């Protein structure tokens, strides 16, 4: 019946151009009736009983059309035109779909907007400012297990901490260092004051309090503050309509102008007393005790991470511009990429190899955005080139934020699952079958969650 509809469209166009009105009307009538008969059916079994009657009627009209209108070159030309139009429509719809997905991913849902506002209000109402609620000795003790989480999302950070503590054999030995921005600092502190993780230590800091993080020292900050870079990401001639698709919307993501996104390259400056630290993104969930990671021998490397390349995918040539001599003379395009999101950093080796200066060097070279364009992974791949030790894949499974076809067994066995991609678990666009891995760590009876209508789905 679908094939008949395609042929009927072709003949209807020919009949109309040849002024064969009666046949044209008959074809249009059959097109309408056959579309209605098919409806939403995806298989023969789902068709309504009258479908066969409509298919036979369409066959009779097509037979008449073939007798009166059939010319092979004309039919071929019409079908090619129809195919081209269909392909263009599909392309346009994909572009609009990608735009809407990006827009949904960047828009803060009302409950997640409510949560930090309510927390911040209570923080000042109950006089928690200028008070410390953590053990200063523990946050500087290199013998303990330290985590770095840089986030402005209170709910997401709470899940990272809760899931990690819940699986830790000795939670009192785990210390979480959370850095957020000025806007969310009070809210983040209030959450962990009101919901302290059992026995673990949580330190919340405001990135604006790092006075050493200034434009004279940090080339990235100098670039991010420049008019040229803001123009690059937010220039007026970047269209933002549905027709423009997703490509332009990603340039308007404020995270690319946020120093929070680049703070991961300054870990020794943020935590000068520590020897090792595990960096965690806020869109991960911990499913096992992570303590053994501190015992993994990195063999003199600075970064321990799970590699992401499969066959020809996710190698350096995917992220870097190898047409530029600064890149192709220094790096192998077939070198394997790795994941940011769960990284064990040896801060002693970091300082010994002066990693931050390597990062500054390449950021300065990329001021014109010709070596790479977006994100922190490309400069990470450059900065830690030949300095990354591959961790076993079971430590970190990625793709829950974009790939609906992941291996469920691998997800369940993973120590950490990562919702990298647009379909974050706290958004309506999340992939439903993965959402429970994240939502099981939410306390739905928490008064703040109830007040902001963050409910179990």
Rosetta blueprint (number, residue, H / E / L):
1 X L
2 X H
3 X H
4 X H
5 X H
6 X H
7 X H
8 X H
9 X H
10 X H
11 X H
12 X H
13 X H
14 X H
15 X H
16 X H
17 X H
18 X L
19 X L
20 X L
21 X H
22 X H
23 X H
24 X H
25 X H
26 X H
27 X H
28 X H
29 X H
30 X H
31 X H
32 X H
33 X H
34 X H
35 X H
36 X H
37 X H
38 X H
39 X L
40 X L
41 X L
42 X L
43 X L
44 X H
45 X H
46 X H
47 X L
48 X L
49 X L
50 X L
51 X H
52 X H
53 X H
54 X H
55 X H
56 X H
57 X H
58 X H
59 X H
60 X H
61 X H
62 X H
63 X H
64 X H
65 X H
66 X H
67 X H
68 X H
69 X H
70 X L
71 X L
72 X H
73 X H
74 X H
75 X H
76 X H
77 X H
78 X H
79 X H
80 X H
81 X H
82 X H
83 X H
84 X H
85 X H
86 X H
87 X H
88 X H
89 X H
90 X H
91 X H
92 X H
93 X H
94 X H
95 X H
96 X H
97 X H
98 X H
99 X H
100 X H
101 X H
102 X H
103 X H
104 X H
105 X H
106 X H
107 X L
108 X L
109 X L
110 X H
111 X H
112 X H
113 X H
114 X H
115 X H
116 X H
117 X H
118 X H
119 X H
120 X H
121 X H
122 X H
123 X H
124 X H
125 X H
126 X L
127 X L
128 X L
129 X L
130 X L
131 X L
132 X L
133 X L
134 X L
135 X L
136 X H
137 X H
138 X H
139 X H
140 X L
141 X L
142 X L
143 X L
144 X L
145 X E
146 X E
147 X E
148 X E
149 X E
150 X E
151 X L
152 X L
153 X L
154 X H
155 X H
156 X H
157 X H
158 X H
159 X H
160 X H
161 X H
162 X H
163 X H
164 X H
165 X H
166 X H
167 X H
168 X L
169 X L
170 X L
171 X H
172 X H
173 X H
174 X E
175 X E
176 X E
177 X E
178 X E
179 X E
180 X E
181 X L
182 X L
183 X L
184 X L
185 X H
186 X H
187 X H
188 X H
189 X H
190 X H
191 X H
192 X H
193 X H
194 X H
195 X L
196 X L
197 X L
198 X L
199 X L
200 X L
201 X E
202 X E
203 X E
204 X E
205 X E
206 X E
207 X H
208 X H
209 X H
210 X L
211 X L
212 X L
213 X L
214 X L
215 X L
216 X L
217 X L
218 X L
219 X H
220 X H
221 X H
222 X H
223 X H
224 X H
225 X L
226 X L
227 X H
228 X H
229 X H
230 X H
231 X H
232 X H
233 X H
234 X H
235 X L
236 X L
237 X L
238 X L
239 X L
240 X L
241 X L
242 X H
243 X H
244 X H
245 X L
246 X H
247 X H
248 X H
249 X H
250 X H
251 X H
252 X L
253 X L
254 X H
255 X H
256 X H
257 X H
258 X L
259 X H
260 X H
261 X H
262 X L
263 X H
264 X H
265 X H
266 X H
267 X H
268 X H
269 X H
270 X H
271 X L
272 X L
273 X L
274 X L
275 X L
276 X E
277 X E
278 X E
279 X E
280 X E
281 X L
282 X L
283 X L
284 X E
285 X E
286 X E
287 X L
288 X L
289 X L
290 X L
291 X H
292 X H
293 X H
294 X H
295 X H
296 X L
297 X L
298 X L
299 X L
300 X L
301 X L
302 X L
303 X E
304 X E
305 X E
306 X L
307 X E
308 X L
309 X L
310 X E
311 X L
312 X L
313 X E
314 X L
315 X E
316 X H
317 X H
318 X H
319 X H
320 X L
321 X L
322 X L
323 X L
324 X L
325 X H
326 X H
327 X H
328 X H
329 X L
330 X L
331 X L
332 X L
333 X L
334 X L
335 X L
336 X E
337 X L
338 X E
339 X L
340 X L
341 X L
342 X E
343 X E
344 X E
345 X E
346 X E
347 X H
348 X H
349 X H
350 X H
351 X H
352 X H
353 X H
354 X L
355 X H
356 X H
357 X H
358 X H
359 X H
360 X H
361 X H
362 X H
363 X H
364 X H
365 X H
366 X L
367 X L
368 X L
369 X L
370 X L
371 X L
372 X L
373 X L
374 X L
375 X L
376 X L
377 X H
378 X H
379 X H
380 X H
381 X H
382 X H
383 X H
384 X L
385 X L
386 X L
387 X L
388 X E
389 X E
390 X E
391 X L
392 X L
393 X H
394 X H
395 X H
396 X E
397 X E
398 X L
399 X L
400 X L
401 X L
402 X L
403 X L
404 X L
405 X L
406 X L
407 X L
408 X H
409 X H
410 X H
411 X H
412 X H
413 X H
414 X L
415 X L
416 X E
417 X E
418 X E
419 X L
420 X L
421 X L
422 X L
423 X L
424 X L
425 X L
426 X L
427 X L
428 X L
429 X L
430 X L
431 X L
432 X H
433 X H
434 X H
435 X H
436 X H
437 X H
438 X H
439 X H
440 X L
441 X L
442 X L
443 X L
444 X L
445 X L
446 X L
447 X H
448 X H
449 X H
450 X H
451 X H
452 X L
453 X L
454 X L
455 X L
456 X L
457 X L
